Amino acid sequence: MYNSLQYTETQGLPKLLEWIWDYTFRMYNFTEEKKSLYDVCVTTGSQDALSKAFEAFLDEGDTLLIESPSYASGLSACRPTGCHLAPMPIDGYGISPWALEEILDMWHDTPHENYGRPFPKVMYVIPTGQNPTGATLTLERKKEIYKICR
């Protein structure tokens, strides 16, 4: 208890970070080579994690692709960045890869509600149990979306 109540490194308690690393590498069969590509950051909860991610990846004026409808608290976490929100419609299985591809393909060429804004560099998606709809992306959709975003 004494150690957990002391000021430590910003990233988190060293012993906790070490435990998370060990657990992650065992669970996902990471190699030492892969370990150098990743880092761990402990947060106080999902809102803190979202805020940190949005602050790290978005600058004022950037465009953030979001599901519509989307998790209201997630949207409030991105507002301080000053980014533009670009809604993507979802169905019972989440974002449609075909709709995503269409939105991105016409971004610079066809007038639409986000015409003239910077091309999106971040997409906020809740892949499992989407809030508020409860939709879950299928494995096929996840693969297609990943392919489009690469």
C-alpha positions, -999 to +999 in steps of 0.1 A: +000+000+000+028+024+008+043+021-027+009+026-044+004+059-026+037+074-036+044+096-066+059+076-094+068+079-130+040+095-151+035+063-171+025+044-140+038+021-112+068+003-126+058-031-111+023-027-125+037-018-160+060-048-159+031-071-150+009-057-178+038-061-203+044-098-192+006-105-193+003-089-228+032-108-243+020-141-229-015-136-241-006-124-276+026-143-281+046-112-287+083-116-295+111-094-281+113-078-315+076-068-314+080-055-278+100-026-291+071-015-313+046-010-284+044+008-251+020+007-222+002+036-206-019+032-175-050+055-173-076+062-147-104+050-169-118+050-204-125+088-205-089+094-195-076+070-221-098+086-248-087+121-239-050+111-240-054+094-273-073+123-289-047+148-275-019+126-289-033+121-324-054+152-332-045+188-337-068+218-339-087+217-372-081+180-379-109+158-389-121+129-368-142+102-384-169+090-359-197+066-359-232+082-360-247+078-335-217+076-312-208+074-275-216+109-262-188+109-236-163+099-262-173+129-283-169+152-253-134+138-248-124+150-282-139+184-282-110+201-264-088+193-294-108+216-316-111+189-343-140+186-368-163+156-364-172+137-396-201+113-389-203+079-406-236+061-406-237+027-390-261-002-393-267-033-371-231-044-376-214-010-371-196+009-398-200-003-433-166-007-450-182+003-483-197+035-469-163+043-453-145+038-486-171+059-505-167+088-479-129+087-482-128+084-520-150+114-525-134+135-497-116+160-520-136+158-551-173+159-543-190+186-523-203+172-490-208+184-454-170+180-447-158+193-481-127+215-477-118+201-443-085+182-438-085+145-448-092+124-417-062+109-400-081+093-370-112+073-368-131+066-335-148+033-336-164+011-309-160-023-325-178-044-298-210-034-282-211+000-299-226+027-277-255+035-280-266+009-306-250-022-292-237-031-327-207-053-331-184-053-361-180-087-378-145-100-383-150-095-421-159-059-416-130-053-392-106-067-419-121-046-446-120-014-425-084-021-416-075-026-453-092+007-462-074+026-435-040+013-443 
